[in-house]
Amino acid sequence: MGRKDDVAKAAEKLMSNQKNIRNIGIVAHIDHGKTTMTDSLVAASGMMSEELAGKQLVMDFEDQEQARGITINAANISIVQKHEGEEYLINIIDTPGHVDFGGEVLRAMRAVDGVILVVDAVEGVMPQTETVLRQALKEYVKPVLFVNKVDRLVNELKVTQEQMQEKFVKVIAQVNNLIKRNAPPGKEDEWTVKVADGSVTFGSGYHKWAVNVDSIKKTGVSFKEVYEFCKAENQKELSKKSPLFESILTMVLKHLPSPAQAQKYRATVIWKGDSESETGQAMTNCDPTKAVSMMITDVTVDPHAGDIATGRVYSGTIKTGSKLKLIRADREINVQKVGIYMGPDFVQVSEVPCGNIAAIVGAKEIYSGMTLGTNEMEEFESFKSKMEPVMTVSIEAKNTKDLPKLIEAIRQLTKEDPNLQASINSETGEHLLNGMGELHLEVNQYRITEKYKIPIVVSPPIVVYQEAITKSSPVLESKSPNKHNKFKMRVELISKEIMENMIEKGLKGKVRPKDKEIVQKLIECGFDNDLAKRVWYIHNHSILVDATRGIQALHEIKELVQQGFMDAMNEGPLAKEKCYGMIVKLEDCTLHEDSIHRGPAQVIPAVTRGIYACMLSADPILLEPKQTLAINVPENFMGAVSRELGSRRTQISEMRQEGDSTIIVAKAPVKELIGFSADIRGATEGRAIWTAEYAGYEPMPRELQRQTIMEIRKRKGLDPEPKSASHFLE
């Protein structure tokens, strides 16, 4: 801890010098070398041995990360570096590259202002590269590019110097195409990366060398010499002549913004309050003297300190003893300690001014995405992700006495990881964990057994499906159980384009008549003006619309109708899976004049059953989750890989040769990928390297629908066949 404490003290001295601060994320496709590169930066700050850099992987400190050789958690570290006579504070977040942990990347983007995009020189831009870069750009986070593993081009692919240059041009073009398509308005050209200005660096994170246009001017080490050093396998000498950390540091300081620069254009994007208000101006100007505004991006549950909340401070200064309002929860917290994270360690400091990433102790029952402030204020914009849980396991404690411990462990895990969702099967009483894939669930099962010491029984993975409609329904009338209340409803399909716009804008929850901003967003999504003004509720990318005219007492049952709508969207009529992508219109209703006869027990089931009847009359279908695979396999194992893919309803979209390996890009249903990892390892003698990226939900083939629905219903303890529309209208 000694070195870290010393660095923390040095960091604290620099926290108020905003022009010399950089908040950066390291992002990449899995196994492209970002954590190895980060080691060199950490070593250069004196917090680890130069000899261990590239081997220790200091940011992968969890035992599962070390065992699996991948980054699972976004990890923070602050380093102090001297450059051209000045000291700089670099706050780094190393993010995961595996799709199952993409939520960690998304949350990290809210805390940083720039990213180093790491791309393997051989593999080029891969699916997850695109995902992480899009996430950064949508958060108005500026990128620079590090082309890693250049030595592989020379030593493995045996390319010529000209071919190496051609490969570089291709990678840069791929990255810039993505930047131009996804960059903030007006930044499309400004943010493209260029060799000529030094916003692109080439090197080897493992061998600790790098070059760019600025390092070449300083050291004289040219691309020709790089090629010769690699060919001669003398990269140790190359690392002495052109150290990686110097090239990377120069690129970061020159091209990535300080918090004072970034907040001028980011504040109004991530916060939708009045930009001219005192709070808005304080954030835009990154003013440490004004009221505190902080967004929580991560929560760690420490066995001794309790909840430690980490996030970006956008205005004001947080000190030990500060009293802050937890905006969403409408309560106040007392900051017991404030500090920064140095890899796995929380290091206390006296205060953290805005423009920095702070960690605070004392915030109980706090979750990622929450807003902390000195005064009442608008919340920060919620995280916008297209990712949905695609797999479920049921978990039971082996010993009944451990059940309370299991419940608490699950609560803690879902607090630390918002992409992990927990629920209870109302039919069986089982605890269900919903996650982003097999690996995501395996890691959390391991944490339950090893971290919390709870023996558990786990079911095989279960795929999460969605229910949807393919056409509009007729107007149908449902009745309350007492027959005194009648509801006429219909359902309509939301187009794919409009639904994607809704996801992009993060629309959800109640829509009040005064919510002009939400109404405007609905119009921007593609809904017509009249319909947008009549929306009552948004849930699971579906909307509830009041299409009635002059119904007395309707306002009295509005919340009950909303609840009935949510119940239907959470558990559909086909297989009690979530429903997505539809407009539910309340066309008319007849209500009993006495309120006692139109309470929750009457209205909620009538609405839910009415929606079910409409859905069943609108040609309902199951949607299945899919993932995009990227597989790197030696050419002599292509046949084995093709057989594995061919048996899994896989659609191959790309196949290209890279030296003696083939890279295959394909899309496959998540259900077919259960056990794929073990099977492909066996088929290729462990030579295949593969990753997956969430690819959304698509209609399941018609011929598989009925059998799948029956299997799901049987698993949930339901009758094998779904009920008819008429059943719900009786």
Secondary structure, 3 states (H helix, E strand, C coil): CHHHHHHHHHHHHHCCCHHHEEEEEEEECCCCCHHHHHHHHHHHCCCCCCCCCCCCCCCCCCHHHHHHCCCCCCEEEEEEEEECCEEEEEEEEECCCCHHHHHHHHHHHCCCCEEEEEEECCCCCCHHHHHHHHHHHHCCCEEEEEEECHHHHHHCCCCCHHHHHHHHHHHHHHHHHHHHHHCCCCCCCCCCCCCCCCCEEEEECCCCEEECHHHHHHHCCCHHHHHHHHHCCCHHHHHHHCEHHHHHHHHHHHHCCCHHHHHHHHHHHHECCCCCCHHHHHHHCCCCCCCCEEEEEEEEEECCCEEEEEEEEEECEEECCCEEEECCCCEEEECCEEEEEECCEEEEECEEECCCEEEEECCCCCCCCCEEECCCCCCECCCCCCCCCCEEEEEEECCHHHHHHHHHHHHHHHHHCCCCEEEECCCCCCEEEEECCHHHHHHHHHHHHHHCCCCEEECCCEECCEEECCCCCCCEEEECCCCCCEEEEEEEECCHHHHHHHHHHCCCEECCCCCHHHHHHHHHHCCCHHHHHCEEEEECCEEEEECCCCCCCHHHHHHHHHHHHHHHHHCCCCCCCEECCEEEEEEEEECCCCHHHCCHHHHHHHHHHHHHHHHHCCCCEEEEEEEEEEEEEEHHHHHHHHHHHHCCCCEEEEEEEECCEEEEEEEEEHHHHCCHHHHHHHHCCCCCEEEEEEEEEEECCHHHHHHHHHHHHHHCCCCCCCCCCHHHHC
